[in-house]
Amino acid sequence: TQIAWETTKTINILSEFSYECLYQLESMYDLQGRVLEEMDLAARALQARDLWGLQRSLQFLHQLELALQEDYRGMLETIAACS
């Protein structure tokens, strides 16, 4: 996901998109990053046999998953109006 975002900035096509669209995309990319970070924490907790830490990470991941699904749905509804 970062590759697509960085490529878009590098080739300078950001001006082709509305501010609202760019804000929504950046928010979604940020949330995806948070999911990846929390997955790493969950894996570390599992490796350390820290069941409390694993449970906390999995509960937080579930909340992030719901938020990310909502972001995806919103983006699908507005993607046509992004240009």
C-alpha positions, 0 to 999 in steps of 0.5 A, a space after each residue: 500500500 505504501 508503494 502505491 501512495 509513494 509512487 503517486 506522490 513521486 510522479 506528481 499526480 496528486 493534483 488530479 484528485 480532490 482533497 477529500 479523496 486524498 484525505 480518505 486514501 491517506 486515512 485508509 493507508 494509515 489504518 492499514 499500517 496500524 493493522 500491520 503494526 498490531 499484527 506484529 505485536 500479536 505475533 510477538 505476544 504469541 511467540 512469547 506465550 503472552 496470552 494476555 497480550 495476544 488477547 489484547 492485540 486480537 481484540 484491538 485488531 478486531 476493532 481495526 478490522 471493522 474500521 478498515 472495512 468501513 473505510 473500504 466501503 466508503 472509498 468504494 462509494 466515492 472512488 468515482 468522484 475522486 478525479 
